[in-house]
Amino acid sequence: MNERVAVVIPVFNERASLPLVVADIPTQVVSEIVVVDNGSTDGTDAIARGLPVRLVREARRGYGSACLAGLAALSVQPPDVVVFLDGDYSDHPEEMPLLLEAIASGADLVIGSRVLGQREPGALLPQARFGNAVACFLIRLLYGHRYTDLGPFRAARWSALDRLRMHDTAFGWTCEMQVKALRRGLQVVEVPVSYRRRIGVSKIAGTVSGTLRAGCKILWTIARYSFPGAGP
C-alpha cells in the first residue's frame, strides 16, 4: 500500500507474548506501532520500552478504553489506515497484508474472521464460539448483514473511524464498530485469518464472570444501535 498504516495493540499483562506479536508484524507495510498498556502489573510496560513501538498508558481498564487511547495517540498526525491487533499472540500478525489488500480494494472496514480461517484446536473456546454465533445471528436479524466473527484482528480507514465515533470502553468495542459501520453505510468485508491458542489466560472467555459480562455487553450493544436515532 502507498498509504500510512499504524497498528494499535491493547495489552494487559502480556509481557511474554508482546515481543512475539511485534516481531511478526510486517514492518515493510507498517509505519508505526502503538502499544497501549491498560494497567499491567507484570512489567509489560518495561518490555514494551525495549521494543520498536510507541508506548501509551491508559489507566482506565477496558479493551475499548485501550483502543480509544491508541486512536487518541495517533490523532495528532492520523494515519490512513489503522490495524487493531491483540497482544496475546493468538492472532497472526504476518497475515496483516490480507486485511490491507481488502482496504486497498475499496473496503472501509475489514474484519479478520477466525471462523472462515484456520484455527488451532482449542484456540477458540466453546463459550467464545457460542457467544460469537449468537451475536452474529442477532446482527443479521436486526441489520440484515451476515458477519461470521467479531474478531479483534481488523483494519479500518481513519476516515471511517472518524465517522464511526467509537464510544464503548469495554467488551462492546468490536461489535459497536461492526454495527455502526452498517448503520453508516460503510463498505465492510471479512477475510479469513488464522488463530492459535493465546499465551496466558483470556481475560474474557477464560472466566465465567468475564464471559457473562462480555456476552451481556455485546448483546446490549447490538440491540442498542438497532434503534433509529441511537447514538452516539
C-alpha positions as a Markdown table, in Angstrom:
| # | Residue | x | y | z |
|---|---|---|---|---|
| 1 | Met | 0.0 | 0.0 | 0.0 |
| 2 | Asn | 1.1 | 3.6 | -0.7 |
| 3 | Glu | -0.7 | 4.7 | 2.4 |
| 4 | Arg | 0.4 | 5.2 | 6.0 |
| 5 | Val | -0.6 | 2.3 | 8.2 |
| 6 | Ala | -0.4 | 2.3 | 12.0 |
| 7 | Val | -1.0 | -0.7 | 14.4 |
| 8 | Val | -2.7 | -0.4 | 17.7 |
| 9 | Ile | -2.1 | -3.2 | 20.3 |
| 10 | Pro | -4.0 | -3.0 | 23.6 |
| 11 | Val | -2.2 | -5.0 | 26.3 |
| 12 | Phe | -2.9 | -6.1 | 29.8 |
| 13 | Asn | -0.2 | -8.4 | 31.4 |
| 14 | Glu | 1.2 | -9.6 | 28.1 |
| 15 | Arg | 5.0 | -9.5 | 28.8 |
| 16 | Ala | 5.6 | -13.0 | 27.5 |
| 17 | Ser | 3.6 | -12.6 | 24.2 |
| 18 | Leu | 4.1 | -8.9 | 23.2 |
| 19 | Pro | 7.6 | -9.4 | 21.8 |
| 20 | Leu | 6.4 | -12.2 | 19.6 |
| 21 | Val | 3.5 | -10.1 | 18.3 |
| 22 | Val | 5.7 | -7.1 | 17.5 |
| 23 | Ala | 8.4 | -9.4 | 15.9 |
| 24 | Asp | 5.8 | -10.9 | 13.5 |
| 25 | Ile | 4.3 | -7.5 | 12.3 |
| 26 | Pro | 5.4 | -6.9 | 8.6 |
| 27 | Thr | 7.3 | -3.7 | 9.1 |
| 28 | Gln | 7.5 | -3.1 | 5.3 |
| 29 | Val | 3.8 | -2.2 | 5.3 |
| 30 | Val | 3.6 | -0.5 | 8.8 |
| 31 | Ser | 4.8 | 2.9 | 9.7 |
| 32 | Glu | 4.1 | 2.9 | 13.4 |
| 33 | Ile | 3.1 | 0.5 | 16.2 |
| 34 | Val | 1.3 | 1.9 | 19.2 |
| 35 | Val | 1.2 | -0.4 | 22.3 |
| 36 | Val | -1.4 | 0.7 | 24.9 |
| 37 | Asp | -0.7 | -0.6 | 28.3 |
| 38 | Asn | -4.0 | -0.9 | 30.2 |
| 39 | Gly | -2.7 | -1.1 | 33.7 |
| 40 | Ser | -0.5 | -4.1 | 33.5 |
| 41 | Thr | 1.1 | -5.4 | 36.7 |
| 42 | Asp | 3.6 | -7.9 | 35.3 |
| 43 | Gly | 6.1 | -5.4 | 33.8 |
| 44 | Thr | 4.6 | -5.4 | 30.3 |
| 45 | Asp | 5.4 | -1.7 | 30.1 |
| 46 | Ala | 9.1 | -2.3 | 30.7 |
| 47 | Ile | 9.1 | -5.0 | 27.9 |
| 48 | Ala | 7.4 | -2.5 | 25.6 |
| 49 | Arg | 10.0 | 0.1 | 26.2 |
| 50 | Gly | 12.6 | -2.2 | 24.7 |
| 51 | Leu | 10.6 | -2.8 | 21.5 |
| 52 | Pro | 10.3 | -0.6 | 18.4 |
| 53 | Val | 6.9 | 0.7 | 19.4 |
| 54 | Arg | 5.3 | 3.8 | 20.9 |
| 55 | Leu | 4.1 | 3.1 | 24.4 |
| 56 | Val | 0.9 | 4.7 | 25.6 |
| 57 | Arg | -0.6 | 4.2 | 29.1 |
| 58 | Glu | -4.3 | 4.1 | 29.7 |
| 59 | Ala | -5.3 | 3.7 | 33.4 |
| 60 | Arg | -9.0 | 3.2 | 32.8 |
| 61 | Arg | -9.5 | -0.5 | 32.5 |
| 62 | Gly | -11.3 | -1.9 | 29.5 |
| 63 | Tyr | -10.5 | -3.1 | 26.0 |
| 64 | Gly | -12.4 | -0.2 | 24.4 |
| 65 | Ser | -10.6 | 2.3 | 26.7 |
| 66 | Ala | -7.2 | 1.0 | 25.5 |
| 67 | Cys | -8.2 | 1.1 | 21.8 |
| 68 | Leu | -9.6 | 4.7 | 22.2 |
| 69 | Ala | -6.3 | 5.7 | 23.9 |
| 70 | Gly | -4.4 | 4.3 | 20.9 |
| 71 | Leu | -6.5 | 6.3 | 18.5 |
| 72 | Ala | -6.1 | 9.4 | 20.5 |
| 73 | Ala | -2.3 | 9.0 | 20.4 |
| 74 | Leu | -2.5 | 8.8 | 16.6 |
| 75 | Ser | -4.8 | 11.7 | 16.1 |
| 76 | Val | -2.1 | 14.4 | 16.0 |
| 77 | Gln | -0.9 | 13.0 | 12.7 |
| 78 | Pro | -3.5 | 10.5 | 11.7 |
| 79 | Pro | -2.5 | 7.5 | 9.5 |
| 80 | Asp | -4.6 | 6.5 | 6.5 |
| 81 | Val | -5.3 | 3.1 | 8.0 |
| 82 | Val | -5.3 | 1.6 | 11.5 |
| 83 | Val | -4.9 | -2.1 | 12.2 |
| 84 | Phe | -6.1 | -3.4 | 15.6 |
| 85 | Leu | -4.3 | -6.5 | 16.9 |
| 86 | Asp | -4.4 | -8.3 | 20.2 |
| 87 | Gly | -1.2 | -8.6 | 22.3 |
| 88 | Asp | -1.7 | -12.3 | 23.4 |
| 89 | Tyr | -0.2 | -13.8 | 20.2 |
| 90 | Ser | -3.5 | -15.5 | 19.3 |
| 91 | Asp | -3.7 | -13.6 | 16.0 |
| 92 | His | -1.1 | -14.0 | 13.2 |
| 93 | Pro | 0.4 | -10.5 | 12.6 |
| 94 | Glu | 2.1 | -11.7 | 9.5 |
| 95 | Glu | -1.3 | -12.0 | 7.8 |
| 96 | Met | -1.8 | -8.3 | 8.1 |
| 97 | Pro | -1.3 | -7.8 | 4.3 |
| 98 | Leu | -4.6 | -9.8 | 3.7 |
| 99 | Leu | -6.5 | -7.1 | 5.6 |
| 100 | Leu | -4.6 | -4.3 | 3.9 |
| 101 | Glu | -5.3 | -5.8 | 0.4 |
| 102 | Ala | -9.0 | -5.6 | 1.1 |
| 103 | Ile | -8.6 | -2.0 | 2.2 |
| 104 | Ala | -6.7 | -1.2 | -1.0 |
| 105 | Ser | -9.5 | -2.8 | -3.0 |
| 106 | Gly | -12.1 | -0.3 | -1.5 |
| 107 | Ala | -13.2 | -1.6 | 1.9 |
| 108 | Asp | -13.6 | 0.9 | 4.7 |
| 109 | Leu | -13.5 | -1.8 | 7.4 |
| 110 | Val | -12.0 | -5.3 | 7.2 |
| 111 | Ile | -12.7 | -7.9 | 9.9 |
| 112 | Gly | -10.3 | -10.8 | 10.2 |
| 113 | Ser | -12.6 | -13.8 | 10.5 |
| 114 | Arg | -11.3 | -16.6 | 12.7 |
| 115 | Val | -14.4 | -18.7 | 11.7 |
| 116 | Leu | -13.5 | -18.5 | 8.0 |
| 117 | Gly | -9.8 | -19.1 | 8.6 |
| 118 | Gln | -7.7 | -21.9 | 10.1 |
| 119 | Arg | -7.9 | -22.3 | 13.9 |
| 120 | Glu | -5.6 | -24.3 | 16.1 |
| 121 | Pro | -7.5 | -26.8 | 18.2 |
| 122 | Gly | -8.6 | -25.2 | 21.5 |
| 123 | Ala | -7.8 | -21.7 | 20.3 |
| 124 | Leu | -11.5 | -20.5 | 20.2 |
| 125 | Leu | -13.1 | -21.8 | 23.4 |
| 126 | Pro | -16.6 | -23.2 | 23.2 |
| 127 | Gln | -18.2 | -20.3 | 25.1 |
| 128 | Ala | -16.5 | -17.9 | 22.7 |
| 129 | Arg | -17.7 | -19.8 | 19.7 |
| 130 | Phe | -21.3 | -19.9 | 21.0 |
| 131 | Gly | -21.4 | -16.2 | 22.0 |
| 132 | Asn | -19.9 | -15.2 | 18.7 |
| 133 | Ala | -22.5 | -17.2 | 16.8 |
| 134 | Val | -25.3 | -15.7 | 18.8 |
| 135 | Ala | -24.0 | -12.1 | 18.3 |
| 136 | Cys | -23.6 | -12.6 | 14.5 |
| 137 | Phe | -27.1 | -14.1 | 14.3 |
| 138 | Leu | -28.6 | -11.1 | 16.1 |
| 139 | Ile | -26.7 | -8.7 | 13.8 |
| 140 | Arg | -28.1 | -10.5 | 10.8 |
| 141 | Leu | -31.6 | -10.4 | 12.3 |
| 142 | Leu | -31.5 | -6.7 | 13.2 |
| 143 | Tyr | -29.2 | -5.2 | 10.5 |
| 144 | Gly | -29.6 | -7.6 | 7.6 |
| 145 | His | -25.8 | -8.3 | 7.2 |
| 146 | Arg | -24.1 | -11.6 | 7.6 |
| 147 | Tyr | -21.0 | -11.5 | 9.7 |
| 148 | Thr | -19.2 | -14.6 | 10.8 |
| 149 | Asp | -17.0 | -13.2 | 13.5 |
| 150 | Leu | -16.4 | -10.3 | 15.9 |
| 151 | Gly | -12.7 | -11.0 | 15.9 |
| 152 | Pro | -10.2 | -8.4 | 17.2 |
| 153 | Phe | -7.9 | -8.5 | 14.2 |
| 154 | Arg | -9.2 | -5.8 | 12.0 |
| 155 | Ala | -8.3 | -2.8 | 9.8 |
| 156 | Ala | -10.1 | 0.4 | 9.1 |
| 157 | Arg | -9.5 | 3.6 | 7.2 |
| 158 | Trp | -9.0 | 6.6 | 9.5 |
| 159 | Ser | -11.8 | 8.4 | 7.7 |
| 160 | Ala | -14.2 | 5.5 | 8.5 |
| 161 | Leu | -13.2 | 5.5 | 12.2 |
| 162 | Asp | -13.8 | 9.3 | 12.3 |
| 163 | Arg | -17.4 | 8.6 | 11.0 |
| 164 | Leu | -18.0 | 5.8 | 13.5 |
| 165 | Arg | -17.3 | 7.9 | 16.6 |
| 166 | Met | -16.3 | 4.9 | 18.7 |
| 167 | His | -17.6 | 5.1 | 22.2 |
| 168 | Asp | -17.5 | 1.8 | 24.1 |
| 169 | Thr | -14.8 | 1.4 | 26.7 |
| 170 | Ala | -15.2 | -2.3 | 27.4 |
| 171 | Phe | -16.3 | -5.5 | 25.8 |
| 172 | Gly | -18.7 | -3.9 | 23.3 |
| 173 | Trp | -15.9 | -2.3 | 21.3 |
| 174 | Thr | -15.7 | -4.8 | 18.4 |
| 175 | Cys | -19.5 | -5.2 | 17.9 |
| 176 | Glu | -20.0 | -1.4 | 18.2 |
| 177 | Met | -17.6 | -0.9 | 15.3 |
| 178 | Gln | -19.3 | -3.5 | 13.2 |
| 179 | Val | -22.9 | -2.4 | 13.7 |
| 180 | Lys | -22.1 | 1.3 | 13.4 |
| 181 | Ala | -20.3 | 0.5 | 10.1 |
| 182 | Leu | -23.5 | -0.9 | 8.8 |
| 183 | Arg | -25.6 | 2.0 | 10.0 |
| 184 | Arg | -23.2 | 4.5 | 8.4 |
| 185 | Gly | -23.3 | 2.6 | 5.1 |
| 186 | Leu | -19.5 | 1.8 | 5.1 |
| 187 | Gln | -18.0 | -0.9 | 2.9 |
| 188 | Val | -17.3 | -3.8 | 5.2 |
| 189 | Val | -15.7 | -7.1 | 4.3 |
| 190 | Glu | -14.4 | -10.2 | 6.1 |
| 191 | Val | -11.2 | -12.0 | 5.2 |
| 192 | Pro | -10.1 | -15.4 | 6.6 |
| 193 | Val | -7.4 | -15.3 | 9.2 |
| 194 | Ser | -5.6 | -17.9 | 11.3 |
| 195 | Tyr | -6.0 | -18.2 | 15.0 |
| 196 | Arg | -4.0 | -20.0 | 17.7 |
| 197 | Arg | -4.1 | -20.6 | 21.4 |
| 198 | Arg | -3.2 | -17.4 | 23.2 |
| 199 | Ile | -0.3 | -17.1 | 25.6 |
| 200 | Gly | -1.8 | -16.9 | 29.1 |
| 201 | Val | -5.5 | -16.9 | 30.2 |
| 202 | Ser | -8.2 | -15.0 | 28.4 |
| 203 | Lys | -9.5 | -12.0 | 30.3 |
| 204 | Ile | -13.0 | -12.6 | 28.9 |
| 205 | Ala | -13.6 | -16.2 | 27.8 |
| 206 | Gly | -11.2 | -17.6 | 30.4 |
| 207 | Thr | -13.5 | -16.9 | 33.3 |
| 208 | Val | -17.2 | -17.4 | 33.9 |
| 209 | Ser | -17.8 | -13.9 | 35.1 |
| 210 | Gly | -15.8 | -12.4 | 32.2 |
| 211 | Thr | -17.8 | -14.5 | 29.7 |
| 212 | Leu | -21.1 | -13.4 | 31.2 |
| 213 | Arg | -20.2 | -9.7 | 31.4 |
| 214 | Ala | -18.9 | -9.7 | 27.9 |
| 215 | Gly | -21.9 | -11.5 | 26.5 |
| 216 | Cys | -24.4 | -9.2 | 28.1 |
| 217 | Lys | -22.5 | -6.1 | 26.9 |
| 218 | Ile | -22.2 | -7.4 | 23.4 |
| 219 | Leu | -25.9 | -8.3 | 23.1 |
| 220 | Trp | -26.9 | -4.9 | 24.6 |
| 221 | Thr | -24.6 | -3.0 | 22.2 |
| 222 | Ile | -26.0 | -4.8 | 19.2 |
| 223 | Ala | -29.6 | -4.2 | 20.2 |
| 224 | Arg | -28.9 | -0.6 | 21.3 |
| 225 | Tyr | -27.7 | 0.7 | 17.9 |
| 226 | Ser | -30.6 | -1.0 | 16.0 |
| 227 | Phe | -33.0 | 1.7 | 17.1 |
| 228 | Pro | -33.4 | 4.7 | 14.8 |
| 229 | Gly | -31.6 | 7.7 | 16.2 |
| 230 | Ala | -29.5 | 5.7 | 18.6 |
| 231 | Gly | -26.1 | 7.2 | 19.4 |
| 232 | Pro | -23.5 | 8.4 | 19.7 |
